[in-house]
Amino acid sequence: MPELPDVEGYRRVLDSCGRGRRVTRVERADPGVLRGVSARRLRRALEGRRLREPERLGKWLIARTDGPSVLLHFGMTGELLCCSAGDPGHRHDRVVLTLDDDHQVRYRDQRKLQGLRLADSEADVERVTARLGPDALSVDREAFGSLLAGRRARVKTVLTDQSALAGLGNLLADEILWRAGIAPGRAAMALDEDERRRLYREMRGVLRSSVRAGRVPDRPSWLTGRRDAPDPACPRCDGPLRRTRIGGRGTVWCPRCQPGDGG
């Protein structure tokens, strides 16, 4: 599933491919990924508009124009690509914006679990994003500590709750907790000040590395690089990793490096 680093990568794709360019044509507007807007209305709203600098909030990408904005969410399988108009199409290209330099921005998504929303005004943008917590890449340590201290839920549940903290998904949460040495099933409010500080520091480091890579890296030295092995071993202690479910999410953790309740 695309998480904050992936969406930040898509923001950069849109910025480099589209900023300052005019949309000349909207094609393949698959109703399966359009939320609250018809294909016809999307075309009428975007054709002739010039793309401005895009923004990201958590897992949402805001494609701004000199008129309305488009909010994109990538669900489980979505991605954004910059292509030449002459490049072969793909059967999962759901919305294609052709620009005035003959490049195309293609929203590609196999499963169509999320999609695009049209925002005619800034108030419309805020209605969609108002339920989100602070962005995980920009939240300061004090605010991060406060949101943990006030939550009875398990710490992994809080980290992946988009209304508490926007941008973290399953892979990132497990990686951050493993690096911080904190069991995913512990209550967030039970963490002491040192643990909250350590968790924040590791979150910042993991996010910076992941944003540079454009995804959560699957390096052997990362939990992410080991979690899908048939008999996964911890990159730090080489002990066996455990799998459980927290909040309906598959969770991987090391009982030796993350003592306490794993779930």
C-alpha positions as CSV (number, residue, x, y, z in Angstrom):
1,M,0.0,0.0,0.0
2,P,1.4,3.5,-0.8
3,E,2.4,5.3,2.3
4,L,3.8,8.7,3.0
5,P,7.2,8.2,1.1
6,D,5.4,6.8,-2.0
7,V,3.0,9.7,-2.1
8,E,5.8,12.2,-1.6
9,G,7.4,10.6,-4.6
10,Y,4.2,11.0,-6.6
11,R,4.1,14.6,-5.6
12,R,7.5,15.1,-7.0
13,V,6.5,13.3,-10.2
14,L,3.6,15.6,-10.6
15,D,5.7,18.7,-9.8
16,S,8.4,17.9,-12.3
17,C,6.1,16.7,-15.0
18,G,3.2,19.1,-14.7
19,R,3.9,22.3,-12.8
20,G,3.3,25.3,-15.1
21,R,1.9,23.1,-17.9
22,R,-1.7,23.4,-19.2
23,V,-4.0,20.4,-19.3
24,T,-5.1,20.0,-22.9
25,R,-7.1,16.7,-22.6
26,V,-8.5,14.4,-19.9
27,E,-8.9,10.8,-21.0
28,R,-9.9,7.4,-19.6
29,A,-11.7,8.9,-16.7
30,D,-12.8,5.6,-15.3
31,P,-15.9,6.1,-13.1
32,G,-14.5,3.4,-10.8
33,V,-11.9,5.8,-9.4
34,L,-14.0,9.0,-9.5
35,R,-15.5,10.0,-6.1
36,G,-18.3,12.5,-6.2
37,V,-17.6,13.7,-9.7
38,S,-18.5,12.5,-13.2
39,A,-16.0,12.0,-16.0
40,R,-17.7,14.8,-18.0
41,R,-17.5,17.2,-15.1
42,L,-13.8,16.3,-14.4
43,R,-13.0,17.0,-18.1
44,R,-14.8,20.3,-18.1
45,A,-13.1,21.4,-14.8
46,L,-9.6,20.5,-15.8
47,E,-9.1,21.0,-19.5
48,G,-7.5,24.4,-20.2
49,R,-6.3,24.7,-16.6
50,R,-2.6,25.2,-15.7
51,L,-1.1,23.0,-13.0
52,R,0.4,24.6,-10.0
53,E,2.8,23.3,-7.3
54,P,1.2,20.2,-5.8
55,E,1.0,19.5,-2.1
56,R,0.9,16.4,0.1
57,L,-0.8,15.8,3.4
58,G,-0.3,12.3,4.8
59,K,-1.3,9.8,2.1
60,W,-3.3,12.5,0.1
61,L,-1.9,14.3,-2.9
62,I,-3.4,17.7,-3.8
63,A,-3.0,18.5,-7.5
64,R,-3.7,22.3,-7.7
65,T,-4.5,24.2,-10.8
66,D,-5.3,27.8,-11.5
67,G,-8.9,26.8,-10.9
68,P,-10.1,23.7,-9.0
69,S,-7.9,21.2,-7.2
70,V,-7.9,17.4,-7.5
71,L,-7.4,15.3,-4.4
72,L,-5.8,11.9,-5.1
73,H,-5.6,8.9,-2.7
74,F,-3.8,5.8,-3.9
75,G,-5.5,3.1,-1.9
76,M,-3.7,-0.3,-2.0
77,T,-2.4,-0.3,-5.6
78,G,-2.5,3.3,-7.0
79,E,0.5,5.2,-8.5
80,L,1.2,8.3,-10.5
81,L,3.4,8.3,-13.6
82,C,4.8,10.8,-16.0
83,C,4.8,9.5,-19.6
84,S,5.2,10.7,-23.1
85,A,1.9,10.9,-25.0
86,G,3.4,8.3,-27.4
87,D,4.1,5.7,-24.7
88,P,1.9,2.6,-24.7
89,G,-1.1,2.8,-22.4
90,H,-1.7,0.3,-19.6
91,R,-5.0,-1.4,-18.9
92,H,-4.9,0.0,-15.3
93,D,-4.5,3.6,-16.4
94,R,-7.7,5.1,-14.9
95,V,-7.3,8.8,-15.6
96,V,-4.8,10.4,-18.0
97,L,-4.1,14.1,-18.2
98,T,-2.4,15.2,-21.5
99,L,-0.3,18.4,-21.1
100,D,0.6,21.1,-23.6
101,D,4.1,19.6,-24.0
102,D,2.7,16.2,-25.0
103,H,3.6,14.6,-21.7
104,Q,0.9,12.8,-19.7
105,V,0.2,12.4,-16.0
106,R,-1.3,8.9,-15.6
107,Y,-3.2,7.7,-12.5
108,R,-2.8,4.0,-12.6
109,D,-4.6,1.7,-10.2
110,Q,-5.4,-2.0,-10.4
111,R,-7.9,-2.4,-7.6
112,K,-9.6,1.0,-7.6
113,L,-10.2,1.1,-3.8
114,Q,-9.7,4.9,-3.7
115,G,-9.3,7.5,-6.4
116,L,-9.9,11.1,-7.3
117,R,-12.0,13.9,-5.8
118,L,-12.6,17.3,-7.4
119,A,-12.4,20.3,-5.1
120,D,-13.9,23.5,-6.5
121,S,-12.6,25.6,-3.6
122,E,-10.2,25.6,-0.7
123,A,-13.2,24.9,1.6
124,D,-13.8,21.7,-0.4
125,V,-10.1,20.7,0.1
126,E,-10.4,21.3,3.8
127,R,-13.6,19.3,4.1
128,V,-11.7,16.2,2.8
129,T,-8.5,16.8,4.8
130,A,-10.1,18.1,8.0
131,R,-10.3,14.7,9.6
132,L,-6.6,14.1,9.2
133,G,-4.1,14.5,12.0
134,P,-0.8,16.3,11.6
135,D,1.5,15.1,8.9
136,A,4.0,12.6,10.2
137,L,6.8,14.2,8.3
138,S,6.2,17.7,9.8
139,V,4.7,17.1,13.3
140,D,7.0,18.4,16.1
141,R,8.1,16.3,19.0
142,E,5.9,18.0,21.5
143,A,2.7,17.5,19.5
144,F,3.8,13.9,18.8
145,G,4.3,13.2,22.5
146,S,0.9,14.7,23.4
147,L,-1.0,12.6,20.9
148,L,0.5,9.4,22.3
149,A,0.1,10.4,25.9
150,G,-3.7,11.0,25.4
151,R,-4.5,7.7,23.8
152,R,-5.5,4.4,25.4
153,A,-5.2,2.4,22.2
154,R,-2.2,0.3,21.3
155,V,0.7,2.3,20.1
156,K,0.6,0.8,16.6
157,T,-3.1,1.6,16.3
158,V,-2.4,5.2,17.1
159,L,0.5,5.4,14.6
160,T,-1.6,4.1,11.8
161,D,-4.8,6.1,12.7
162,Q,-4.9,8.8,10.1
163,S,-7.0,11.0,12.3
164,A,-4.2,11.0,14.9
165,L,-1.2,11.1,12.6
166,A,-1.4,11.3,8.8
167,G,0.9,9.3,6.5
168,L,2.0,6.2,8.4
169,G,0.9,2.7,7.2
170,N,1.6,-0.8,8.2
171,L,5.2,-1.1,6.9
172,L,6.3,2.2,8.4
173,A,4.7,1.7,11.8
174,D,6.3,-1.8,12.2
175,E,9.7,-0.5,11.1
176,I,9.6,2.5,13.4
177,L,8.4,0.5,16.4
178,W,11.1,-2.1,15.8
179,R,13.8,0.5,15.6
180,A,12.6,2.2,18.8
181,G,12.4,-1.2,20.6
182,I,8.8,-0.8,21.5
183,A,6.3,-3.6,21.3
184,P,3.3,-2.8,19.0
185,G,0.7,-3.9,21.4
186,R,1.6,-1.6,24.3
187,A,-0.8,1.1,25.2
188,A,0.3,4.4,23.7
189,M,-0.4,6.3,27.0
190,A,1.8,3.9,28.9
191,L,5.0,4.9,27.1
192,D,7.3,7.1,29.2
193,E,8.9,10.3,28.1
194,D,12.1,8.5,27.0
195,E,10.2,6.0,24.9
196,R,8.1,8.7,23.3
197,R,11.3,10.7,22.5
198,R,12.9,7.6,21.0
199,L,9.9,6.7,19.0
200,Y,9.8,10.2,17.5
201,R,13.5,10.1,16.7
202,E,13.2,6.8,14.9
203,M,10.1,7.9,13.0
204,R,12.0,11.0,11.7
205,G,14.9,8.8,10.6
206,V,12.8,6.2,8.9
207,L,10.8,8.8,7.1
208,R,13.8,10.7,5.8
209,S,15.4,7.5,4.5
210,S,12.1,6.3,3.0
211,V,11.4,9.6,1.3
212,R,14.9,9.6,-0.3
213,A,14.2,6.1,-1.6
214,G,10.6,6.9,-2.7
215,R,9.3,4.0,-0.7
216,V,9.9,2.0,2.5
217,P,13.2,0.3,1.6
218,D,13.3,-3.5,1.7
219,R,16.9,-3.7,2.7
220,P,18.1,-6.7,4.7
221,S,19.1,-4.4,7.6
222,W,15.5,-3.2,7.8
223,L,12.6,-5.1,9.3
224,T,10.8,-4.4,6.0
225,G,13.4,-6.5,4.2
226,R,12.8,-9.5,6.4
227,R,9.1,-9.5,7.3
228,D,7.9,-11.5,4.2
229,A,10.5,-14.3,4.5
230,P,9.0,-17.8,5.3
231,D,10.9,-17.9,8.6
232,P,11.7,-14.2,9.2
233,A,14.7,-13.4,11.5
234,C,15.3,-10.1,13.2
235,P,18.0,-7.9,11.4
236,R,19.3,-6.8,14.8
237,C,19.5,-9.9,17.0
238,D,18.8,-12.7,14.4
239,G,16.0,-14.1,16.6
240,P,12.7,-15.2,15.2
241,L,10.2,-12.5,14.3
242,R,6.6,-13.0,15.3
243,R,3.5,-12.2,13.4
244,T,0.2,-11.1,14.9
245,R,-2.7,-8.8,14.0
246,I,-3.4,-5.4,15.6
247,G,-6.4,-3.5,14.6
248,G,-7.0,-5.9,11.7
249,R,-3.5,-5.3,10.3
250,G,-0.8,-7.9,9.9
251,T,2.0,-7.0,12.4
252,V,5.6,-8.2,12.5
253,W,7.8,-7.6,15.6
254,C,10.7,-9.0,17.5
255,P,9.9,-10.2,21.0
256,R,13.6,-10.0,22.0
257,C,14.2,-6.5,20.8
258,Q,10.7,-5.2,21.6
259,P,9.9,-6.6,25.0
260,G,6.3,-6.4,26.2
261,D,2.9,-6.9,24.6
262,G,3.2,-7.7,20.9
263,G,-0.5,-7.7,20.4
